[in-house]
Amino acid sequence: MSTLQLYGYWRSSASFRVRIALELKALRYEYRPVHLLNDGGGQYAAGYRQLNPEARVPTLVCAEGALTQSMAIMEWLEEQYPTPALLPRAPLARARVRAIAQLLVADIQPLQNVSVTRYLRERLKLDEGAVREWLRSWIGRGLEALEAQLAHATADGAASGDFCVGDTPTLADVCLVAQCYSSRRFGVDTERYARITRIERRCNALAAFVRAAPERQPDANT
């Protein structure tokens, strides 16, 4: 049995990120689905909350215990399994990768969380049209900022290359692909952003990204 267990949901962008990182590093893991919608949400079950008190996915369980928050999990994977590297060696390039990743996971993704959209529907009584407008507006603003960020050259030339930073996938590309998938779900046309589209296509040509895709997971379409 694998020493790593990933608790996630097929359509969760945060879970998607961690799956990509695991696949890029060719790590074996056991996937344990947590349905975010059925029966009030499996993430709120007492057993799961013992693993993750935040009641969110993903959670990665290793021999030493349970890890939460996708960025923290991926940084741990990078430290524990450094090859292939998902962070560049040069400090400026590493900072750029982290900046792009944080733009995606901190500025965009939280505004589309199930907990946020549920609040909009149930507490603020917004109809589906208004919720979709919320999602399109905030995701669109974030992607516009990302497209501009990708256009900026850095002093060491790290912006040039096939991916977000350089010629190999990094944590920035992992986060970009997961967000593009979610953006289309919410009606955002990612094809409007030429650099984002180019990078996503290059990533999705790689076997690791294909294996991690939401539709390839055992709980897909549930």
Helices and strands as residue ranges (DSSP letters): E 5-8, H 13-24, E 30-33, G 38-40, G 42-44, H 46-51, E 59-62, E 65-68, H 70-80, H 91-102, I 103-108, G 109-112, H 114-122, H 128-151, H 171-185, G 190-192, H 194-204, H 207-212, G 214-216
